[in-house]
Amino acid sequence: MTRSIVWLKRCLRVHDHAPLREAARRGPTLALYVYEPDVLNAVEHDPSHLVFINQCLLEVRDQLRASGSDLLIRHGTMPETLEKLHGQLRFDALWSHEETGLAATFERDKRVRRWSDHTGVRWTELPQHGVVRPLKSRDGWADRWRARMQEIPLEAPTRIEPYPDDVVSSVHRGEILKPTELGLPESEKTGAQVGGESCAAALLDSFLHVRGENYQKDMSTPVEGWDSCSRLSAHFAYGSISIRTAHHAALTRATELKGDPTAKSWRASIASFQKRLRWHCHFMQKLEDEPEIEFRNFSRAFDGLREEDLSRWTEEDHAQFIAWQNGLTGYPLVDACMRCLKRTGWINFRMRSMLVSFAAYHLWLHWRPVAEHLAQQFLDFEPGIHYSQCQMQSGMTGINAVRIYSPSKQVIDQDPTGLFIRRWVPELRDVPDEHLPNPELMPALTQRMANCGIGADYPAPIVDHAIAYREARAKIHEARSKPEAREEAARVYEKHGSRRRPSRSRSKR
Ligand SMILES: Cc1cc2nc3c(=O)[nH]c(=O)nc-3n(C[C@H](O)[C@H](O)[C@H](O)COP(=O)(O)OP(=O)(O)OC[C@H]3O[C@@H](n4cnc5c(N)ncnc54)[C@H](O)[C@@H]3O)c2cc1C
């Protein structure tokens, strides 16, 4: 009989949880969640993340108790917390999922590994998602992803053997702690999604059967995208549902829809969703394979292109960065997205790209502080996806097309009647639709009639789109055309590029 601790990190569920299943098969098992100062104090952390985590923990604890086990909660550093617990519980094995995280959690995992080697407590890390550790080559990665996803998701253990009473009776279970109890401010995100396995399951079900029919068509607009997107990202980020569970549910739904002549839109939407589940792991794999991308450009040929050191920023850089953060750029869709994020922690993919593109190209700001701010704003902050995407949308990979969005054109394309803009930027509530792309061009009389004086009630644009676009385009294309940039692009592609055709279809030709 092996006595185990299952260390829950970004896998706050009991279903499809391989470490929990494996530990429970071998003997008495308790789960552990640790509020770690390194994680709570990371620049990317926001109290809203903790609120979501706590909601997940509440459910996990109830489910574990119902099966005979329990959840221990601690606040402290690792591995010191494990050491103390080991003194009380004398466990033989530690189980967890592999984590593709920030440098701080990577370093912590190395410390835990040393502790486990030293004490003889066997630490087994099992894969979560489709990230492969270690990965020698990107060739054939999609096939490996598919093979892993094809495995049937694991049921939650129905009965878990408890630790002997005499061992566990004196051990404090620990409390779920609110942000303020951990020295953090309250979350400002009063409209954020709720965590927990039951919410994740309900979202998946409503997406696949009710909300998702027009997903493919609507995903880029912040208006319809709000309901048409799956909204599962925070649940994937904290593991209140596994990618494999979502993948199987999507497969089942796709099978149901096969041959139905009225379900064309549904089929296209489910296929798009399935593709994105793969992207989730594809992007995380990049950080797994090259952890340095948390701090360094994918393509080293672009080092120095933008100023990273905030102390060397001009006053104008700082002022523009603050305006961008606070939704006061004078570009209505940029501002609406920022204000929406501040309250809810979610915005759709296209709008995220536009926010980064605006900061990177229009304001020519380095992606690192931009990414830090957005990480705090996104309830679904997932390091591997986030840092890869922020770099990609800033043009730092050298292998993706350069996309400089026109924030005014995006209004016409994605929010032509201003439903989203008016909700989040009330100063623009009475501005006629045709002026929403560029409110600064409203004649004085229209401004008066719309109760929106430009420069008084709503800012004039902090940067001229046409000039900024032209300059940014010239700079990025010049940088990309250098021989060292081409060499770096080849290296980046070899290491991280998605092989468009999975090897299976390649071998068929
Ligand atoms: C600058 C930037 C930063 C981003 N940061 C994050 C982040 O920290 N965490 C995060 O989960 N997503 C991030 N994304 C990707 C994407 O915007 C979100 O996953 C998506 O908007 C979440 O909404 P959803 O769950 O309704 O997604 P859906 O459209 O319903 O997609 C389903 C799932 O697929 C995955 N997915 C979808 N699009 C992408 C994508 N482009 N790349 C990788 N995975 C994808 C997500 O896990 C998502 O939950 C970022 C995108 C950009 C442009």
Ligand as a Chemical Component Dictionary entry (heavy atoms), coordinates in Angstrom:
data_LIG
# 
_chem_comp.id                   LIG 
_chem_comp.type                 NON-POLYMER 
_chem_comp.pdbx_formal_charge   0 
_chem_comp.three_letter_code    LIG 
# 
loop_
_chem_comp_atom.comp_id 
_chem_comp_atom.atom_id 
_chem_comp_atom.alt_atom_id 
_chem_comp_atom.type_symbol 
_chem_comp_atom.charge 
_chem_comp_atom.model_Cartn_x 
_chem_comp_atom.model_Cartn_y 
_chem_comp_atom.model_Cartn_z 
_chem_comp_atom.pdbx_ordinal 
LIG C1  C1  C 0 -2.623  38.273 -27.412 1  
LIG C2  C2  C 0 -3.393  37.006 -27.091 2  
LIG C3  C3  C 0 -3.263  36.441 -25.846 3  
LIG C4  C4  C 0 -3.959  35.262 -25.545 4  
LIG N1  N1  N 0 -3.830  34.737 -24.286 5  
LIG C5  C5  C 0 -4.503  33.616 -23.964 6  
LIG C6  C6  C 0 -4.384  33.054 -22.662 7  
LIG O1  O1  O 0 -3.654  33.562 -21.786 8  
LIG N2  N2  N 0 -5.100  31.932 -22.391 9  
LIG C7  C7  C 0 -5.892  31.341 -23.338 10 
LIG O2  O2  O 0 -6.531  30.326 -23.040 11 
LIG N3  N3  N 0 -6.001  31.852 -24.573 12 
LIG C8  C8  C 0 -5.347  32.963 -24.922 13 
LIG N4  N4  N 0 -5.473  33.478 -26.191 14 
LIG C9  C9  C 0 -6.166  32.690 -27.224 15 
LIG C10 C10 C 0 -7.670  32.945 -27.423 16 
LIG O3  O3  O 0 -7.915  34.296 -27.616 17 
LIG C11 C11 C 0 -8.508  32.421 -26.264 18 
LIG O4  O4  O 0 -8.177  31.070 -25.999 19 
LIG C12 C12 C 0 -10.000 32.449 -26.566 20 
LIG O5  O5  O 0 -10.401 33.738 -26.934 21 
LIG C13 C13 C 0 -10.758 31.993 -25.333 22 
LIG O6  O6  O 0 -12.140 31.990 -25.528 23 
LIG P1  P1  P 0 -12.949 30.628 -25.684 24 
LIG O7  O7  O 0 -12.616 29.690 -24.602 25 
LIG O8  O8  O 0 -14.377 30.992 -25.860 26 
LIG O9  O9  O 0 -12.321 30.079 -27.017 27 
LIG P2  P2  P 0 -12.893 29.189 -28.183 28 
LIG O10 O10 O 0 -12.825 29.996 -29.418 29 
LIG O11 O11 O 0 -14.191 28.592 -27.834 30 
LIG O12 O12 O 0 -11.783 28.053 -28.343 31 
LIG C14 C14 C 0 -11.769 26.879 -27.539 32 
LIG C15 C15 C 0 -10.437 26.747 -26.860 33 
LIG O13 O13 O 0 -9.414  26.606 -27.823 34 
LIG C16 C16 C 0 -8.228  27.254 -27.370 35 
LIG N5  N5  N 0 -7.916  28.355 -28.282 36 
LIG C17 C17 C 0 -8.771  29.103 -28.994 37 
LIG N6  N6  N 0 -8.106  29.981 -29.755 38 
LIG C18 C18 C 0 -6.813  29.783 -29.517 39 
LIG C19 C19 C 0 -5.630  30.370 -30.011 40 
LIG N7  N7  N 0 -5.648  31.328 -30.923 41 
LIG N8  N8  N 0 -4.451  29.935 -29.539 42 
LIG C20 C20 C 0 -4.395  28.942 -28.631 43 
LIG N9  N9  N 0 -5.480  28.338 -28.128 44 
LIG C21 C21 C 0 -6.675  28.749 -28.576 45 
LIG C22 C22 C 0 -8.539  27.799 -25.988 46 
LIG O14 O14 O 0 -8.144  26.861 -25.031 47 
LIG C23 C23 C 0 -10.048 27.932 -26.016 48 
LIG O15 O15 O 0 -10.642 27.878 -24.745 49 
LIG C24 C24 C 0 -4.792  34.662 -26.521 50 
LIG C25 C25 C 0 -4.908  35.250 -27.767 51 
LIG C26 C26 C 0 -4.226  36.408 -28.057 52 
LIG C27 C27 C 0 -4.377  37.045 -29.406 53 
# 
loop_
_chem_comp_bond.comp_id 
_chem_comp_bond.atom_id_1 
_chem_comp_bond.atom_id_2 
_chem_comp_bond.value_order 
_chem_comp_bond.pdbx_ordinal 
LIG C1  C2  SING 1  
LIG C2  C3  SING 2  
LIG C2  C26 DOUB 3  
LIG C3  C4  DOUB 4  
LIG C4  N1  SING 5  
LIG C4  C24 SING 6  
LIG N1  C5  DOUB 7  
LIG C5  C6  SING 8  
LIG C5  C8  SING 9  
LIG C6  O1  DOUB 10 
LIG C6  N2  SING 11 
LIG N2  C7  SING 12 
LIG C7  O2  DOUB 13 
LIG C7  N3  SING 14 
LIG N3  C8  DOUB 15 
LIG C8  N4  SING 16 
LIG N4  C9  SING 17 
LIG N4  C24 SING 18 
LIG C9  C10 SING 19 
LIG C10 O3  SING 20 
LIG C10 C11 SING 21 
LIG C11 O4  SING 22 
LIG C11 C12 SING 23 
LIG C12 O5  SING 24 
LIG C12 C13 SING 25 
LIG C13 O6  SING 26 
LIG O6  P1  SING 27 
LIG P1  O7  DOUB 28 
LIG P1  O8  SING 29 
LIG P1  O9  SING 30 
LIG O9  P2  SING 31 
LIG P2  O10 DOUB 32 
LIG P2  O11 SING 33 
LIG P2  O12 SING 34 
LIG O12 C14 SING 35 
LIG C14 C15 SING 36 
LIG C15 O13 SING 37 
LIG C15 C23 SING 38 
LIG O13 C16 SING 39 
LIG C16 N5  SING 40 
LIG C16 C22 SING 41 
LIG N5  C17 SING 42 
LIG N5  C21 SING 43 
LIG C17 N6  DOUB 44 
LIG N6  C18 SING 45 
LIG C18 C19 SING 46 
LIG C18 C21 DOUB 47 
LIG C19 N7  SING 48 
LIG C19 N8  DOUB 49 
LIG N8  C20 SING 50 
LIG C20 N9  DOUB 51 
LIG N9  C21 SING 52 
LIG C22 O14 SING 53 
LIG C22 C23 SING 54 
LIG C23 O15 SING 55 
LIG C24 C25 DOUB 56 
LIG C25 C26 SING 57 
LIG C26 C27 SING 58 
# 
